[in-house]
């Protein structure tokens, strides 16, 4: 059975302080039309800029997830998004009058309660699931981080955490069905180790943190003098215990509450995919960096799937956007290594070029004398050169810059290219240009047949 998209029945407002900034923030959840997704609006800034809750806008993940777009930012958004994701809300506008979402008890519970109070309504349009077709992974071997997404017919999440802590030990949390989010995951609070409190405070963070919105883990017994000193930093006198375990004034809601909270964070970060997922997530030692990296990878897969639907049409009778002479002004390559004859389309995010393959290509002398086949590496080079023109189009005075490719990934060769073929070379930005680094997805066609595709990452560097 098909499912309908959902939004709020009415708007509702909450207020609280940000975990790291300590700033009091008023936040309003508003209904939104179908296919709107999640968007944040900074109503306190001129023009009330809107920030799309999408993985490509993530800029910071050290102690929460931060999004930046349209010269505005919003931070610590993972618990809010987890609530919307977990309650199967597809479309919402989230207005804030400050830079950070309020912490509201350190879990998603208050946000879930607000959503329920506002009410939920179905919309006419169907939910647009991302259905996992093949395994997707993100790993950091150095830190033992491993996130794997497997094909499945519904969303489920398994989380394992290990902090080398005698108090926490290895913990495991499972969400078999998103319908269990409210009862089993939503009230799990964020946690921090006692020894982390002062360094975080000295960095200007956790200004809004206290024992009402976080679980503090005491790894070993410390003196009452040390506890009093830290308690004074947070204006919370009266903490008397010095036994290893959970600091007093709070009790765990579940024996594995930290693992459940890491699952909650993962739910919030995966909301940045921009559409609900059908797949099984197995996460070992997840964190905001790894979570959002996985979300970015999924976003790229969605974009590539969209790109594969569109085969460029080449009409030789139409004048090119860039002739060969104009291509030579954009690229430093020359005979026998200039692999682009003309550009037939270009916009801010995509480009289409042409390479006419003749028997006179120098590489056919050795590849192969009795059966001329264009080397795969030369097809990738042709894509790279077309991508270079696209990338240089994003900077002022492009003649002063060059592109250097850093990585070529997931390349697949589908068909042979031989003399007489005309290759249509298509490149599209898979992510925004950030700090001079850009990732593109490329496809090459002969007629309507795909001959090669792959993901290329390049760096824009100013010429000396």
ZAMARGU-4260 file (C-alpha; in steps of 0.2 Angstrom, whole numbers, plus 5000, padded with zeros to 4 digits):
<rodrens>
0) 5000/5000/5000 | 5006/5018/4996 | 5009/5030/5010 | 5005/5048/5010 | 5016/5062/5015
5) 5012/5070/5032 | 5014/5088/5040 | 5008/5097/5055 | 4989/5101/5058 | 4994/5118/5065
10) 5009/5128/5071 | 5016/5126/5089 | 5029/5136/5098 | 5042/5130/5111 | 5056/5140/5120
15) 5072/5135/5129 | 5091/5138/5129 | 5104/5131/5117 | 5115/5118/5124 | 5131/5126/5118
20) 5127/5144/5117 | 5116/5145/5132 | 5105/5158/5122 | 5086/5157/5125 | 5078/5153/5109
25) 5060/5152/5103 | 5056/5139/5090 | 5040/5137/5081 | 5035/5122/5071 | 5024/5126/5056
30) 5014/5115/5043 | 5022/5115/5026 | 5016/5109/5008 | 5020/5092/5001 | 5038/5090/4994
35) 5044/5104/5005 | 5054/5093/5017 | 5062/5101/5032 | 5068/5119/5032 | 5074/5130/5046
40) 5071/5149/5045 | 5081/5161/5055 | 5068/5174/5059 | 5080/5185/5069 | 5091/5189/5054
45) 5088/5201/5040 | 5078/5194/5026 | 5074/5179/5037 | 5085/5167/5028 | 5080/5149/5025
50) 5091/5134/5028 | 5087/5117/5019 | 5090/5103/5031 | 5101/5093/5018 | 5117/5085/5021
55) 5127/5096/5009 | 5124/5110/5020 | 5133/5102/5035 | 5148/5112/5041 | 5152/5107/5059
60) 5149/5090/5068 | 5161/5091/5083 | 5147/5092/5097 | 5131/5093/5086 | 5126/5095/5068
65) 5127/5113/5061 | 5120/5118/5044 | 5125/5134/5035 | 5116/5141/5019 | 5112/5158/5013
70) 5124/5166/5025 | 5115/5159/5040 | 5118/5145/5052 | 5108/5134/5064 | 5116/5122/5076
75) 5112/5107/5087 | 5097/5102/5075 | 5099/5083/5077 | 5086/5081/5091 | 5073/5091/5082
80) 5075/5082/5066 | 5075/5065/5075 | 5058/5069/5082 | 5051/5074/5065 | 5059/5059/5057
85) 5054/5047/5070 | 5036/5053/5070 | 5035/5051/5051 | 5033/5070/5047 | 5038/5073/5029
90) 5036/5092/5028 | 5039/5106/5041 | 5045/5124/5042 | 5055/5126/5059 | 5057/5145/5063
95) 5070/5150/5076 | 5075/5167/5083 | 5092/5162/5088 | 5107/5152/5081 | 5104/5135/5090
100) 5090/5124/5093 | 5085/5123/5111 | 5091/5108/5120 | 5074/5104/5129 | 5079/5091/5141
105) 5093/5083/5130 | 5082/5071/5121 | 5068/5072/5107 | 5054/5069/5119 | 5048/5088/5121
110) 5049/5089/5102 | 5038/5073/5100 | 5026/5080/5113 | 5024/5096/5103 | 5022/5087/5087
115) 5008/5077/5095 | 5000/5092/5102 | 5000/5101/5085 | 4992/5086/5077 | 4997/5077/5061
120) 4988/5077/5044 | 4990/5067/5029 | 4993/5076/5012 | 4988/5070/4995 | 5005/5066/4988
125) 5014/5049/4991 | 5029/5048/5002 | 5045/5048/4991 | 5056/5034/4999 | 5074/5031/4995
130) 5074/5012/4993 | 5092/5005/4996 | 5097/4994/4981 | 5115/4989/4986 | 5126/4991/5002
135) 5132/5008/5006 | 5146/5011/5018 | 5156/5024/5028 | 5171/5019/5038 | 5185/5026/5048
140) 5197/5012/5053 | 5207/5023/5064 | 5193/5026/5076 | 5184/5010/5073 | 5169/5018/5065
145) 5158/5008/5053 | 5141/5013/5046 | 5133/5001/5034 | 5116/5003/5025 | 5109/4987/5018
150) 5093/4984/5007 | 5077/4981/5016 | 5059/4984/5015 | 5058/4996/5030 | 5069/5007/5041
155) 5078/4998/5055 | 5094/5003/5065 | 5106/4994/5075 | 5119/5004/5085 | 5134/4998/5095
160) 5145/5010/5105 | 5161/5007/5114 | 5170/5021/5123 | 5183/5010/5132 | 5174/5014/5148
165) 5172/5003/5163 | 5156/5012/5167 | 5147/5011/5150 | 5155/4995/5143 | 5149/4990/5126
170) 5131/4995/5123 | 5119/4990/5110 | 5103/4998/5104 | 5090/4992/5091 | 5076/5001/5082
175) 5066/4987/5073 | 5053/4999/5067 | 5051/5017/5066 | 5034/5015/5074 | 5044/5011/5090
180) 5054/5028/5090 | 5042/5037/5102 | 5042/5024/5115 | 5059/5017/5114 | 5071/5030/5108
185) 5064/5048/5110 | 5067/5051/5128 | 5085/5045/5128 | 5096/5060/5134 | 5113/5066/5128
190) 5127/5061/5139 | 5145/5067/5143 | 5160/5061/5153 | 5164/5071/5169 | 5182/5074/5163
195) 5176/5082/5147 | 5165/5096/5156 | 5179/5108/5160 | 5188/5107/5142 | 5171/5109/5134
200) 5167/5124/5145 | 5184/5132/5142 | 5180/5131/5123 | 5165/5141/5126 | 5153/5126/5123
205) 5139/5118/5134 | 5135/5135/5142 | 5117/5129/5142 | 5121/5112/5149 | 5116/5105/5166
210) 5110/5089/5175 | 5092/5092/5169 | 5097/5090/5150 | 5112/5078/5151 | 5118/5062/5159
215) 5136/5065/5166 | 5146/5049/5167 | 5159/5049/5181 | 5173/5036/5176 | 5182/5036/5192
220) 5180/5042/5210 | 5185/5061/5212 | 5186/5072/5227 | 5172/5082/5233 | 5182/5097/5230
225) 5184/5093/5212 | 5165/5090/5210 | 5162/5107/5219 | 5173/5116/5207 | 5165/5109/5192
230) 5148/5111/5199 | 5152/5130/5202 | 5156/5132/5184 | 5138/5127/5179 | 5130/5135/5194
235) 5124/5119/5201 | 5129/5117/5220 | 5124/5102/5230 | 5131/5088/5220 | 5138/5077/5233
240) 5142/5060/5226 | 5160/5055/5221 | 5157/5037/5217 | 5161/5031/5199 | 5145/5029/5189
245) 5131/5042/5184 | 5133/5058/5193 | 5119/5061/5206 | 5103/5071/5203 | 5099/5060/5189
250) 5095/5042/5185 | 5097/5032/5168 | 5080/5030/5160 | 5086/5014/5152 | 5102/5003/5156
255) 5108/5007/5138 | 5102/5025/5137 | 5118/5031/5130 | 5117/5019/5115 | 5099/5023/5113
260) 5104/5042/5112 | 5117/5038/5099 | 5103/5030/5089 | 5092/5045/5091 | 5106/5056/5085
265) 5108/5045/5070 | 5090/5046/5066 | 5091/5065/5066 | 5107/5066/5055 | 5099/5053/5043
270) 5084/5065/5041 | 5097/5076/5031 | 5095/5064/5017 | 5079/5073/5013 | 5068/5059/5011
275) 5063/5043/5021 | 5074/5028/5019 | 5069/5009/5017 | 5085/5000/5022 | 5094/4993/5037
280) 5107/5003/5046 | 5121/4994/5056 | 5131/5007/5065 | 5147/5004/5075 | 5153/5019/5086
285) 5142/5032/5076 | 5144/5050/5078 | 5139/5066/5070 | 5153/5066/5057 | 5151/5048/5052
290) 5132/5050/5052 | 5132/5065/5041 | 5145/5058/5029 | 5133/5043/5027 | 5119/5055/5023
295) 5130/5064/5010 | 5134/5048/5002 | 5116/5043/5001 | 5112/5061/4994 | 5125/5058/4980
300) 5117/5041/4976 | 5100/5049/4974 | 5108/5063/4963 | 5116/5050/4952 | 5100/5040/4950
305) 5092/5056/4944 | 5106/5059/4932 | 5105/5042/4924 | 5087/5046/4918 | 5093/5060/4907
310) 5103/5056/4891 | 5109/5072/4882 | 5104/5074/4864 | 5118/5080/4852 | 5112/5089/4836
315) 5128/5093/4826 | 5118/5106/4816 | 5117/5117/4832 | 5131/5129/4835 | 5141/5124/4851
320) 5141/5134/4867 | 5160/5133/4866 | 5170/5130/4850 | 5187/5121/4850 | 5196/5138/4850
325) 5186/5143/4866 | 5189/5126/4874 | 5208/5129/4872 | 5206/5146/4881 | 5198/5136/4896
330) 5210/5122/4897 | 5229/5121/4897 | 5229/5104/4887 | 5235/5102/4870 | 5239/5089/4857
335) 5239/5074/4859 | 5230/5076/4876 | 5216/5088/4873 | 5201/5077/4874 | 5186/5089/4871
340) 5181/5095/4854 | 5167/5107/4859 | 5154/5111/4873 | 5136/5110/4869 | 5128/5114/4885
345) 5133/5122/4902 | 5124/5129/4917 | 5129/5132/4935 | 5128/5113/4940 | 5131/5103/4924
350) 5140/5102/4907 | 5139/5092/4891 | 5154/5091/4879 | 5159/5081/4863 | 5174/5071/4859
355) 5175/5064/4841 | 5185/5048/4840 | 5195/5045/4824 | 5208/5032/4819 | 5221/5046/4820
360) 5221/5046/4839 | 5239/5043/4844 | 5234/5030/4857 | 5227/5018/4844 | 5245/5015/4838
365) 5247/5004/4853 | 5229/5001/4859 | 5228/4990/4849 | 5235/4989/4832 | 5224/4976/4825
370) 5208/4981/4835 | 5207/4999/4839 | 5199/5002/4856 | 5199/5018/4866 | 5208/5016/4883
375) 5196/5017/4898 | 5208/5030/4906 | 5207/5041/4891 | 5188/5041/4892 | 5189/5046/4910
380) 5202/5059/4906 | 5189/5066/4893 | 5176/5067/4907 | 5189/5075/4918 | 5193/5089/4906
385) 5174/5093/4903 | 5172/5093/4922 | 5187/5105/4923 | 5178/5117/4912 | 5162/5116/4923
390) 5172/5118/4939 | 5182/5133/4932 | 5166/5141/4928 | 5162/5143/4946 | 5177/5155/4950
395) 5181/5173/4944 | 5195/5174/4932 | 5195/5156/4928 | 5211/5158/4917 | 5221/5160/4933
400) 5216/5143/4940 | 5218/5124/4936 | 5209/5109/4942 | 5218/5094/4949 | 5209/5078/4951
405) 5211/5070/4969 | 5200/5054/4967 | 5192/5044/4954 | 5179/5032/4962 | 5166/5020/4957
410) 5170/5020/4938 | 5161/5007/4928 | 5165/5004/4909 | 5149/4998/4900 | 5154/4998/4881
415) 5169/4999/4870 | 5173/5015/4861 | 5181/5013/4844 | 5186/5025/4829 | 5171/5034/4821
420) 5161/5035/4838 | 5156/5052/4845 | 5156/5052/4864 | 5144/5063/4873 | 5152/5068/4889
425) 5141/5074/4904 | 5147/5080/4921 | 5136/5086/4935 | 5141/5093/4952 | 5137/5080/4965
430) 5140/5092/4980 | 5143/5111/4982 | 5161/5117/4980 | 5168/5118/4997 | 5186/5125/5001
435) 5190/5122/4983 | 5186/5104/4983 | 5172/5098/4972 | 5164/5081/4968 | 5156/5077/4951
440) 5147/5063/4944 | 5151/5059/4925 | 5143/5049/4912 | 5149/5046/4894 | 5137/5040/4880
445) 5139/5035/4862 | 5122/5038/4855 | 5110/5032/4868 | 5122/5019/4875 | 5131/5022/4892
450) 5149/5018/4889 | 5157/5024/4906 | 5151/5032/4922 | 5160/5037/4938 | 5163/5049/4952
455) 5177/5062/4951 | 5184/5073/4965 | 5195/5088/4960 | 5203/5103/4968 | 5203/5121/4961
460) 5221/5128/4963 | 5227/5145/4958 | 5241/5145/4946 | 5258/5151/4952
</rodrens>
